[in-house]
Amino acid sequence: MSSAAGAPAGKLPFVVRVLAAGTFLRGTTECVIAGLLPEIADDLGVSVAHSGLLITAFAIGVIISGPTMALPTLRLPQRRTLALALASFANLAAAPPT
């Protein structure tokens, strides 16, 4: 028996796997910095409290970039926009440090 999405029963559709991977990547990048604060503070030569402001800067970036990217992509196909956003995010996440 197959599900409505065309995948066999008990097997997740490919798009669900892609969305799960994207969610994992976003969640990891948002939370991993908190565990790295002591090392970041040492590298930057500042206190852990001051390096914690990086989390605030990241949050402000998310707040600004969400609506900024949503408005220009309103008329684009949703699946293509999602795939492009996930691909560009994965590319940035995989980029070697400079």
C-alpha positions in Angstrom: 0.0 0.0 0.0 1.4 3.4 -0.8 0.8 6.8 0.8 -0.8 9.8 -0.8 2.7 11.2 -1.6 3.5 8.2 -3.8 6.0 6.6 -1.4 5.5 3.1 -0.1 3.9 2.8 3.3 6.5 3.1 6.1 9.0 5.0 3.9 9.5 8.8 4.1 9.3 10.8 0.9 12.6 12.4 -0.2 11.3 15.9 0.4 10.7 15.1 4.1 14.3 13.9 4.4 15.6 17.1 2.8 13.4 19.2 5.2 14.7 17.2 8.2 18.3 17.8 7.1 17.7 21.5 6.6 16.0 21.8 10.0 18.9 19.9 11.6 21.5 22.2 9.9 19.6 25.4 11.0 19.2 24.2 14.5 22.8 23.1 14.8 24.2 26.4 13.6 22.0 28.4 15.9 22.9 26.4 19.0 26.5 25.3 18.5 28.0 28.7 19.1 26.9 28.6 22.7 29.1 25.6 23.4 32.0 27.2 21.6 32.0 30.5 23.5 35.0 29.9 25.7 37.2 29.0 22.7 35.9 31.9 20.7 36.6 34.2 23.6 40.2 32.9 23.9 40.7 33.3 20.1 39.4 36.9 20.1 41.1 37.9 23.4 37.8 39.0 25.0 35.7 37.7 27.9 33.1 35.0 27.5 30.4 37.5 28.2 31.6 39.7 25.3 31.9 36.8 22.9 28.3 35.9 23.9 27.3 39.0 22.0 27.9 37.0 18.8 24.7 35.1 19.6 22.9 38.4 19.8 24.4 39.5 16.5 23.4 36.2 14.9 19.8 36.6 16.2 19.6 40.1 14.8 20.8 38.8 11.4 18.1 36.2 11.4 15.4 38.7 12.3 16.5 41.0 9.5 17.2 38.4 6.8 13.9 36.5 7.2 11.6 39.2 6.0 14.3 40.6 3.7 14.4 37.3 1.8 10.7 36.5 2.1 9.5 39.6 0.3 11.5 39.2 -2.9 10.7 35.4 -3.2 6.9 35.7 -2.7 6.2 35.2 -6.4 8.8 32.4 -6.9 7.8 28.7 -6.8 7.9 27.6 -3.2 9.7 24.3 -3.8 12.4 25.9 -5.9 12.9 28.7 -3.4 13.2 26.2 -0.5 15.7 24.1 -2.5 17.7 27.2 -3.3 17.7 28.4 0.3 18.8 25.0 1.6 21.5 24.7 -1.0 22.9 28.1 -0.4 22.8 27.6 3.4 24.5 24.2 3.1 27.2 25.8 0.8 27.8 28.5 3.4 27.9 25.9 6.3 30.4 23.8 4.4 32.7 26.6 3.3 36.2 26.4 4.8 37.1 29.0 7.3 39.1 31.9 6.1 
